[in-house]
């Protein structure tokens, strides 16, 4: 069974969805490590409750991003991590890190990329007045929210939509789509052909 590391900086609702799916046997992978750059991230609490090894690494203790990433890399090798899933991890991954796990790091973003990149994607879509938005699962590259798309799913924005209601619906969609992508990833069923991802 493949070993998975989940990186999360915050509440960890996607992490919880992954934990639940693994426990039910819907995704066959071993969550070997949950890592966070925030000491107060609730994702660490979720990992502890689930009996999963967790690690907080304070960026302030390192001279630069590369030093930080090299330390994390040693931790990943110790746990024999095969794949990395970003679940609300708010740090930019360095080129060094990406090269070590090329095509083995995926992320989920709350918009239909390439539209509305960045941290406020849900709010940006709402403010822009688009009629639909959605969720994108993609491979992580050195370009912010710019890696090859694995899966996308859309939803219509209601006329009376609030940020809270749209966020809830986006997160529900995220949980479903991410599990599908992780399942394909750990089974080796995602094939890259240029920028296109072929799902076997």
N, C-alpha and C positions, 0 to 999 in steps of 0.2 A: 504494500500500500504506500502511496506517495505521501510525503510530508509537506504540509502547508503552513506557511507563516502568514498571519493577518496583521497588517499595520493599521492602527487606528488612533486618531488624536482626540476623539470626542465621545459621544454618547454610545456609539457602537450598535445601532439597530441592525445594520447589515451583518455585523459580526454575530449578533444573536440569531439572526435568520440562518446563518451558516452553521452555527453550533447546533441549532434545532434540527436542521436537515441531516447533518452528520449523525446525530443521535438516532434519528429515525431510519437511517440507512439509505436515505434518498441520494446522498452524495458520498461516495466511498473514498474518503481521504482522511488522513490523520492530521488534525490541527495540532501541530507540534509546538507552536509558539504564537503568542499575541504580543506585539511590540507597540509601544507608544512613546511619543516625544513629550507627552503632557502627564505630569504626575497625578493630576486630578481627573484624568480621562475615565469615564464610567466603563469604557471597554475593558479596562484592567479588572474592574470589579466583576464584570461578566465572565471573564476568563477564570478568575479565582473561584467563582461559584460553580463553574463547569469543570473544575479540576484540571484546567489547561495551564501549562507553564506560561508565565507572563514576564515581561521585562519593560521597565521604564528606563530610557536612556536620555539624560538631560543634555540637550545641545550646548548649553552654556559651559559645559566642562571641556569642550573641544575647541581647538584653535580655529578650525574651519569646517566646512561641510564635508570635504573629502575625508578628514580625520574621523569625523562622526560616522560616515558611511563605512569606512574601513573597519571600525570597531564593530559596527552592526554586522558586517560581513563575516567577521570571525565568529560571532554568536550564531549566525545562520549555518555556517559550516559545522560548528559543534553539534547543532541539532539536526544536521543532514537534511536541510530544507531543499525541496525540489522546486516548489512554486511559491510565489508571493502574491497575495491579494491585498490591494489597498482598499480600505473601508473607512473613508473619511480621514485619511492621513494627509495632514495639511502642509507637510514639508515637500519641497521639490526634490525629486530623486536625482542624484548626480549622474553624469555620463559614466563615471567609473562603475557605479553600482549597476547601471543598466547593462553595461557590457558583461558583467559577471553573471547576470541572469537574463541574457538576451532572449526575448520572446517567452519569458517565463514569469513576467510580472503583468498583472492586469488591474484595471481600475474601472470604477463605475462613476458616471457623471450624470447629474440631473438635468440634462437637456439633450436635444438632438444635435450632436456635434456635426459639423463645425460651428454651429450657432451657439452663442452664449457660453463661451468658455469662462473659466475662473470660478471664484468662490461664491458669487451671488447669482448663480445661473437661474434659479427658480424666480427670484425677484426680478432679474433682468428681463426674462421672458414675459413676465406679467406686466412690467412697466412698458415694454416695447409694444404690447398690444397684439402679439401673435395669437392666432386662433388655435394653434396646437403646439405642444411641446412634448417632452418625453424623457427617455433614459437611454444612455449609450454605455455599452461595455466595450472597452478598447484595450489593446496592448499599450504598455507604457513605453514611451520613447523620450528622447531628450527635448522634444517639442511639447510644451504644456498643453495637455488635453488634445494632443494631435496624433496619437498613435493609431494604427490600423483598427478599424471598427470590427468588432466581433458580432455583437448583436445590437439592435435598436428596437425600441417599442415606443409608440406614440400615444398620446391621449389629448382629447380636446379640452380647451380651456373654456370654462363656463362664463357667461356674461357677468355673473355676480361673484366670480371667484375671488377669494381672499388668499393672501400669502399662506395662511395657516392651512386652509382647505386644499390648496394646490400642493403644498409640501407633503401633506398626509397621503394624497393620491400618488404623488411621485415616489414616495418611499415604499408604498405597497408594491408599485410596479418594479422598483429597484430590487426588492427582495426576491421576487419571482425570476427576474431576468438574470440576476447575478448567479443564482444557484444553477441555472441552466448553463451559463458560461463556465462556471467552475467545474461542473461535471464534465463538460467537453474538454476542458483544459487538462485535467488530471488523467483523463483517458487517452490523451494524445490525439484528439480528434479535431484540432484546430491547425490548419495548414496555411502558412503565409505564402502568397504569390504576389510579390511586389507589395502594394498597399492593400490588396484584397485578401480577406480571410475566408478560406473555404472550410466549411463545417462538414465533417464526415458523419 
